[in-house]
Amino acid sequence: MKMKMRSALPFVAMVVGQIAQVGLTLAGKKAIATGMHNFSYVFYSNALASLILLPASFLIHRSANRPALTLSVAGGFLVLGILGICFFLSIHFFSSFLVQVVGYAGLTYAPATVATAILNLIPGFTFVLAIIFGIERFDYGGWALWAKIIGTLVSVVGAIIVTVYTGPAIITSSLSSITPQHLLGQSSDWILGGVLMLIDSVLAAFFIIAQALILKKYSAVLILMLAYCSIITFLSLLASLSLEHDLSAFSLQSKTRLLAILYAGFFGAGFQITIGAWCVKMKGPLFVAMFHPLGIVIAAIMGVIFLGDSLYLGCLLGSLVIVIGFYGVILGKAKEDKIVEANMVGSLKSPLLQDGNEEPNVLLP
């Protein structure tokens, strides 16, 4: 019973994490709508998360069982956050810092339903990167491999549908303007926001793979997340001071901003990203990425109810195509896991059979 509960824990954690992610998307959209700068929002939320993780990380990872912090591991911590700045300097690397900044920029233009739907491309991108970095096996023939490849391509098609095709409104918000000018601007913003969220999906996949590579060398998840949040806090502060000259963008007098930052600090970097890192350690990067499509339904409901987003046919159809592709990837992954498990059982049985055959020979006179 305990073994079943323990094996189910990563699944439950990822479901809760996806619910928190949708809330994080909505909270960020609300805060940015008040005029808050992307960098300022990232700074405040990660600073709060750092304060939360500081005592928790050293309390759980005591010095007795804490893995050694080598120079290469420390460099990995630094790379996880700094590479985002390199992107702005025209060096083509990606990181979690840019994931947050580009993601919140995309929220400025895209409805929460569109943003969450496009983010469901993360499993496909993660699968491709996992193969490139040697984390995912590519030596299996048959339909399992093709299920993952076709599923990835189908997900890309679904994201394109969500991005370029609006279609008629299935649910029209009473808060939305119905003027032609608004509809024209909404279509343009829809595409721009979709492109930004597509870039964010690629960056998020890079971040998941980077987590997996670092956690192989340094297994203390909370200390990794503390280093990550601290670096992001420092980088976003520098960017805010350099790019934002209006001090009102840093103001927390707005209750909307304050509540959004509190939510992002506790349930964003402090909870959702930490849960994701723990599941990467326990189950691997593709397991974590496969749970992103759960946010489609939650985002659609919460976006319409709380943000006044309209639900359009293009978003619904594209989301459906993405989910179909997603489950194709899951099907292929499940088949490969069964093959690996069968091979492991076979390798364990072989020595036992050999030992059983050898013992009678020893006892013969």
KELO-207489 format. One record per residue (C-alpha): residue number from 1; z, y, x. Coordinates in nm, 2 decimals, always signed. Each point is the difference from the previous one (the first is absolute). Last residue first. Layout:
N
R  k  pz  py  px
R  NUM  Z  Y  X
...
//
This chain:
365
R  k  pz  py  px
R  365  -0.60  -3.62  +3.10
R  364  -0.12  +0.25  -0.27
R  363  +0.23  +0.29  -0.07
R  362  -0.21  +0.26  +0.18
R  361  -0.31  -0.10  -0.19
R  360  +0.18  +0.03  -0.33
R  359  +0.08  +0.37  +0.09
R  358  -0.35  +0.10  +0.09
R  357  -0.16  -0.03  -0.34
R  356  +0.27  +0.21  -0.17
R  355  -0.02  +0.26  +0.27
R  354  -0.38  +0.03  -0.06
R  353  +0.05  +0.03  -0.37
R  352  +0.26  +0.28  +0.05
R  351  -0.23  +0.18  +0.25
R  350  -0.29  +0.00  -0.27
R  349  +0.21  +0.11  -0.29
R  348  +0.07  +0.35  +0.14
R  347  -0.37  +0.06  +0.07
R  346  -0.10  -0.11  -0.35
R  345  +0.26  +0.23  -0.16
R  344  -0.13  +0.29  +0.21
R  343  -0.37  -0.08  -0.09
R  342  +0.09  -0.02  -0.37
R  341  +0.18  +0.34  +0.01
R  340  -0.30  +0.16  +0.18
R  339  -0.24  -0.13  -0.26
R  338  +0.23  +0.11  -0.29
R  337  +0.02  +0.34  +0.15
R  336  -0.38  +0.02  +0.03
R  335  -0.03  -0.08  -0.38
R  334  +0.26  +0.27  -0.09
R  333  -0.19  +0.26  +0.21
R  332  -0.33  -0.08  -0.17
R  331  +0.16  +0.03  -0.34
R  330  +0.18  +0.32  +0.09
R  329  -0.32  +0.16  +0.13
R  328  -0.18  -0.09  -0.33
R  327  +0.31  +0.14  -0.18
R  326  -0.07  +0.34  +0.16
R  325  -0.37  -0.01  -0.08
R  324  +0.08  -0.05  -0.37
R  323  +0.27  +0.28  +0.02
R  322  -0.25  +0.24  +0.16
R  321  -0.25  -0.08  -0.28
R  320  +0.26  +0.07  -0.27
R  319  +0.10  +0.33  +0.17
R  318  -0.37  +0.11  +0.01
R  317  -0.03  -0.07  -0.37
R  316  +0.31  +0.19  -0.09
R  315  -0.06  +0.29  +0.23
R  314  -0.36  +0.03  -0.12
R  313  +0.11  -0.01  -0.37
R  312  +0.23  +0.29  +0.04
R  311  +0.38  +0.03  -0.05
R  310  +0.11  +0.36  -0.02
R  309  +0.29  +0.12  +0.22
R  308  +0.28  +0.19  -0.17
R  307  +0.24  -0.05  +0.28
R  306  +0.29  -0.19  -0.17
R  305  -0.16  -0.22  -0.26
R  304  -0.36  -0.03  +0.12
R  303  +0.09  -0.04  +0.36
R  302  +0.29  -0.23  -0.08
R  301  -0.21  -0.24  -0.19
R  300  -0.30  +0.00  +0.23
R  299  +0.22  -0.01  +0.31
R  298  +0.19  -0.31  -0.13
R  297  -0.32  -0.18  -0.09
R  296  -0.17  +0.07  +0.34
R  295  +0.31  -0.04  +0.21
R  294  -0.02  -0.38  +0.00
R  293  -0.32  +0.04  +0.20
R  292  +0.21  +0.07  +0.31
R  291  +0.16  -0.35  +0.03
R  290  -0.26  -0.16  +0.22
R  289  +0.07  +0.24  +0.29
R  288  +0.35  -0.14  +0.05
R  287  -0.12  -0.36  +0.02
R  286  -0.29  +0.10  +0.23
R  285  +0.24  +0.15  +0.25
R  284  +0.21  -0.31  +0.06
R  283  +0.27  -0.19  -0.20
R  282  +0.34  +0.07  +0.15
R  281  -0.08  +0.29  +0.24
R  280  -0.25  +0.16  -0.23
R  279  +0.26  -0.04  -0.28
R  278  +0.26  +0.19  +0.20
R  277  -0.26  +0.27  +0.08
R  276  -0.08  +0.04  -0.37
R  275  +0.36  +0.02  -0.10
R  274  +0.05  +0.27  +0.26
R  273  -0.30  +0.19  -0.14
R  272  +0.13  -0.02  -0.35
R  271  +0.36  +0.08  +0.08
R  270  +0.07  +0.29  +0.23
R  269  -0.36  +0.10  +0.05
R  268  -0.05  +0.03  -0.37
R  267  +0.29  -0.09  -0.23
R  266  +0.27  +0.21  +0.16
R  265  -0.19  +0.28  +0.17
R  264  -0.29  +0.01  -0.25
R  263  +0.25  +0.02  -0.30
R  262  +0.20  +0.27  +0.16
R  261  -0.32  +0.18  +0.09
R  260  -0.13  -0.02  -0.35
R  259  +0.33  +0.12  -0.15
R  258  +0.01  +0.30  +0.23
R  257  -0.36  +0.10  -0.06
R  256  +0.03  -0.02  -0.38
R  255  +0.33  +0.18  +0.01
R  254  -0.17  +0.29  +0.17
R  253  +0.24  +0.18  +0.24
R  252  -0.11  -0.23  +0.28
R  251  -0.21  +0.26  +0.18
R  250  -0.21  -0.11  +0.29
R  249  -0.33  +0.12  -0.16
R  248  +0.17  +0.33  -0.06
R  247  +0.01  +0.05  +0.37
R  246  -0.37  +0.09  +0.00
R  245  -0.13  -0.05  +0.36
R  244  -0.10  -0.36  -0.05
R  243  -0.22  -0.15  +0.27
R  242  +0.20  +0.01  +0.32
R  241  +0.35  -0.03  -0.15
R  240  -0.11  -0.27  -0.23
R  239  -0.18  -0.20  +0.27
R  238  +0.31  +0.02  +0.23
R  237  +0.22  -0.11  -0.29
R  236  -0.24  -0.28  -0.09
R  235  +0.01  -0.14  +0.36
R  234  +0.38  +0.01  +0.02
R  233  +0.07  -0.16  -0.34
R  232  -0.27  -0.26  +0.07
R  231  +0.17  -0.09  +0.33
R  230  +0.33  -0.04  -0.17
R  229  -0.14  -0.20  -0.29
R  228  -0.16  -0.25  +0.24
R  227  +0.30  -0.03  +0.22
R  226  +0.22  -0.07  -0.29
R  225  -0.25  -0.25  -0.14
R  224  +0.00  -0.19  +0.32
R  223  +0.37  +0.01  +0.01
R  222  +0.01  -0.14  -0.35
R  221  -0.24  -0.28  +0.07
R  220  +0.17  -0.14  +0.32
R  219  -0.26  -0.27  +0.09
R  218  -0.14  +0.17  +0.31
R  217  -0.29  -0.18  +0.18
R  216  -0.16  -0.17  -0.31
R  215  +0.12  +0.30  -0.20
R  214  -0.23  +0.23  +0.20
R  213  -0.32  -0.20  -0.08
R  212  +0.09  -0.04  -0.37
R  211  +0.08  +0.37  -0.04
R  210  -0.33  +0.10  +0.17
R  209  -0.18  -0.22  -0.25
R  208  +0.17  +0.17  -0.29
R  207  -0.08  +0.34  +0.14
R  206  -0.37  -0.08  +0.06
R  205  -0.01  -0.11  -0.37
R  204  +0.16  +0.33  -0.10
R  203  -0.26  +0.19  +0.20
R  202  -0.28  -0.18  -0.18
R  201  +0.16  +0.07  -0.34
R  200  +0.06  +0.37  +0.09
R  199  -0.37  +0.04  +0.07
R  198  -0.08  -0.13  -0.35
R  197  +0.27  +0.23  -0.14
R  196  -0.18  +0.30  +0.16
R  195  -0.33  -0.12  -0.14
R  194  +0.15  -0.04  -0.35
R  193  +0.16  +0.35  +0.02
R  192  -0.34  +0.15  +0.08
R  191  -0.18  -0.20  -0.27
R  190  +0.25  +0.09  -0.27
R  189  +0.02  +0.36  +0.11
R  188  -0.37  +0.03  -0.07
R  187  +0.03  -0.17  -0.34
R  186  +0.30  +0.21  -0.09
R  185  -0.18  +0.32  +0.09
R  184  -0.28  -0.09  -0.23
R  183  +0.24  -0.10  -0.28
R  182  +0.20  +0.32  +0.04
R  181  -0.31  +0.21  -0.02
R  180  -0.11  -0.19  -0.31
R  179  +0.33  +0.09  -0.18
R  178  +0.21  -0.28  -0.12
R  177  +0.33  +0.09  +0.17
R  176  +0.25  -0.27  +0.05
R  175  +0.35  +0.00  -0.14
R  174  -0.09  -0.19  -0.31
R  173  -0.11  -0.29  +0.22
R  172  -0.31  -0.19  -0.09
R  171  +0.02  -0.38  +0.00
R  170  -0.33  -0.18  +0.02
R  169  -0.18  +0.29  +0.15
R  168  -0.37  -0.05  +0.05
R  167  -0.14  -0.09  +0.34
R  166  +0.14  +0.10  +0.33
R  165  -0.23  -0.18  +0.25
R  164  +0.00  +0.10  +0.37
R  163  +0.35  -0.09  +0.12
R  162  +0.11  -0.28  -0.24
R  161  -0.34  -0.17  +0.03
R  160  +0.01  +0.03  +0.38
R  159  +0.35  -0.16  +0.00
R  158  -0.12  -0.29  -0.21
R  157  -0.29  -0.06  +0.24
R  156  +0.24  -0.01  +0.29
R  155  +0.22  -0.25  -0.18
R  154  -0.31  -0.22  -0.06
R  153  -0.07  +0.01  +0.38
R  152  +0.36  -0.11  +0.08
R  151  -0.01  -0.28  -0.26
R  150  -0.33  -0.12  +0.14
R  149  +0.15  -0.03  +0.35
R  148  +0.32  -0.16  -0.12
R  147  -0.17  -0.25  -0.22
R  146  -0.26  -0.07  +0.27
R  145  +0.28  -0.11  +0.24
R  144  +0.16  -0.23  -0.26
R  143  -0.35  -0.13  -0.11
R  142  -0.06  -0.22  +0.31
R  141  +0.07  +0.06  +0.36
R  140  +0.33  +0.10  +0.17
R  139  -0.01  +0.15  +0.35
R  138  +0.07  +0.36  -0.09
R  137  +0.38  +0.01  +0.02
R  136  +0.18  +0.32  -0.08
R  135  +0.22  +0.17  +0.27
R  134  -0.28  +0.00  +0.26
R  133  -0.04  +0.38  +0.01
R  132  -0.35  -0.01  -0.15
R  131  +0.10  -0.25  -0.26
R  130  +0.30  +0.20  -0.10
R  129  -0.22  +0.31  -0.02
R  128  -0.23  -0.16  -0.25
R  127  +0.28  -0.13  -0.21
R  126  +0.18  +0.34  +0.01
R  125  -0.32  +0.17  -0.12
R  124  -0.02  -0.24  -0.29
R  123  +0.36  +0.02  -0.10
R  122  +0.00  +0.39  +0.03
R  121  -0.28  +0.03  -0.25
R  120  +0.27  +0.03  -0.27
R  119  +0.06  +0.36  +0.12
R  118  -0.32  +0.09  -0.20
R  117  +0.18  -0.10  -0.32
R  116  +0.32  +0.18  +0.08
R  115  -0.18  +0.33  +0.07
R  114  -0.22  -0.03  -0.31
R  113  +0.30  -0.06  -0.23
R  112  +0.20  +0.27  +0.17
R  111  -0.28  +0.26  -0.07
R  110  -0.18  +0.11  +0.31
R  109  -0.02  +0.35  +0.14
R  108  +0.34  +0.09  +0.15
R  107  +0.08  -0.37  +0.02
R  106  -0.26  -0.03  +0.27
R  105  +0.19  +0.24  +0.22
R  104  +0.31  -0.21  -0.06
R  103  -0.19  -0.30  +0.13
R  102  -0.15  +0.18  +0.29
R  101  +0.34  +0.12  +0.12
R  100  +0.18  -0.33  -0.06
R  99  -0.26  -0.22  +0.16
R  98  -0.05  +0.25  +0.28
R  97  +0.36  -0.05  +0.11
R  96  -0.05  -0.38  -0.05
R  95  -0.26  -0.02  +0.27
R  94  -0.37  +0.02  +0.08
R  93  -0.20  +0.05  +0.32
R  92  -0.33  +0.19  +0.04
R  91  +0.10  +0.28  +0.25
R  90  -0.13  +0.32  -0.16
R  89  +0.32  +0.19  +0.07
R  88  +0.10  -0.03  -0.37
R  87  -0.03  -0.38  +0.04
R  86  +0.23  +0.02  +0.31
R  85  +0.27  +0.14  -0.23
R  84  -0.01  -0.32  -0.21
R  83  +0.03  -0.20  +0.32
R  82  +0.35  +0.13  +0.05
R  81  +0.18  -0.20  -0.27
R  80  -0.06  -0.37  +0.07
R  79  -0.08  +0.08  +0.37
R  78  +0.36  +0.11  +0.06
R  77  +0.15  -0.31  -0.14
R  76  -0.25  -0.21  +0.19
R  75  +0.09  +0.18  +0.32
R  74  +0.36  -0.09  -0.06
R  73  -0.10  -0.36  -0.04
R  72  -0.20  +0.02  +0.33
R  71  +0.29  +0.15  +0.18
R  70  +0.24  -0.27  -0.11
R  69  +0.27  +0.03  -0.27
R  68  +0.17  -0.33  +0.02
R  67  +0.06  -0.17  -0.34
R  66  +0.33  +0.09  -0.18
R  65  +0.22  -0.29  -0.07
R  64  +0.31  +0.10  +0.19
R  63  -0.08  +0.38  -0.01
R  62  +0.03  +0.00  -0.38
R  61  -0.32  +0.01  -0.21
R  60  +0.16  +0.04  -0.34
R  59  +0.23  +0.29  +0.07
R  58  -0.24  +0.16  +0.25
R  57  -0.28  +0.00  -0.25
R  56  +0.21  +0.11  -0.29
R  55  +0.16  +0.30  +0.18
R  54  -0.34  +0.15  +0.10
R  53  -0.20  -0.12  -0.30
R  52  +0.13  +0.25  -0.25
R  51  -0.03  +0.30  +0.23
R  50  -0.35  -0.11  +0.10
R  49  -0.10  -0.03  -0.37
R  48  +0.11  +0.36  -0.06
R  47  -0.20  +0.12  +0.29
R  46  -0.29  -0.21  -0.12
R  45  +0.00  +0.16  -0.34
R  44  +0.04  +0.36  +0.13
R  43  -0.28  -0.03  +0.26
R  42  -0.25  -0.18  -0.22
R  41  +0.04  +0.27  -0.27
R  40  -0.03  +0.28  +0.25
R  39  -0.32  -0.16  +0.15
R  38  -0.16  -0.02  -0.34
R  37  +0.08  +0.36  -0.09
R  36  +0.20  +0.08  -0.31
R  35  -0.19  +0.20  -0.26
R  34  +0.17  -0.13  -0.31
R  33  -0.28  -0.26  -0.05
R  32  +0.09  -0.15  +0.34
R  31  +0.35  -0.09  -0.13
R  30  -0.14  -0.17  -0.32
R  29  -0.27  -0.19  +0.19
R  28  +0.26  -0.13  +0.25
R  27  +0.23  -0.11  -0.28
R  26  -0.29  -0.19  -0.17
R  25  -0.10  -0.18  +0.31
R  24  +0.36  -0.08  +0.09
R  23  +0.05  -0.14  -0.35
R  22  -0.30  -0.23  +0.05
R  21  +0.15  -0.10  +0.34
R  20  +0.34  -0.08  -0.15
R  19  -0.17  -0.24  -0.25
R  18  -0.18  -0.15  +0.29
R  17  +0.32  -0.05  +0.19
R  16  +0.16  -0.17  -0.30
R  15  -0.29  -0.25  -0.01
R  14  +0.02  -0.04  +0.38
R  13  +0.37  -0.08  +0.00
R  12  -0.04  -0.25  -0.28
R  11  -0.27  -0.18  +0.20
R  10  +0.20  +0.01  +0.32
R  9  +0.30  -0.14  -0.18
R  8  -0.18  -0.30  -0.15
R  7  +0.04  -0.21  +0.31
R  6  +0.38  +0.08  +0.01
R  5  +0.04  -0.08  -0.36
R  4  -0.18  -0.33  +0.04
R  3  +0.21  -0.09  +0.31
R  2  +0.32  +0.09  -0.18
R  1  -0.09  -0.24  -0.28
//
